[in-house]
Amino acid sequence: NKLDRAVEAESLYRDVYQARREVLGAQHYATLISLNNLAVQLRRLGQFAQSEPLQRQAYEGLQKTIGVHDPRSVQTGLNVVQDLIPQGKFEAAQHLLESLLGDVRQHGKQQVVALALRLFGQSLQGQGKLDAAEQSYEQSWQAAKAIKNTDEQRETAQAAANLHDKAGAGAAKSTIWQQRLQELSSRPGETPKPAKADS
């Protein structure tokens, strides 16, 4: 069963984190990456409130250990955002993203840029800033399209289509995003998986 395996994986990530913390110390790079991996697994299980403080701890520790602008720190910051948005903490997500976007654009791979822009759009949408959200979604779409990352294009198109459906306006824009979704569903092929900090 997939859920059983996910719960077992969470237990293993927790064991690795605790062992590394005991042997290497709480602020060691390998310990912080293990904490990040545990938090990501909790998020996969839908446990955003449990994941967020662990993810923040990993993010803050990595900033001190390897630097604020290091791509691994930045990716861990994006992981925090992915915990904030499902909890409705849109303003906090926007502020964190604003501090990360410069580094994402300067050092991030294109798939990380696309992810960050989609998350930024979601944070804006959650606050009712619909025009700005639309612009961010369009930028995310273009970034993902440039590297043929159809998974990210699909996520972005779905978020943008939902924006227009919920707003009850912009039927023409909603139709554009729905057409993009249809085009993606007719395309076979593999896409790169989103980047994550690994141990």
Disulfide bonds with the S-S distance in Angstrom:
none
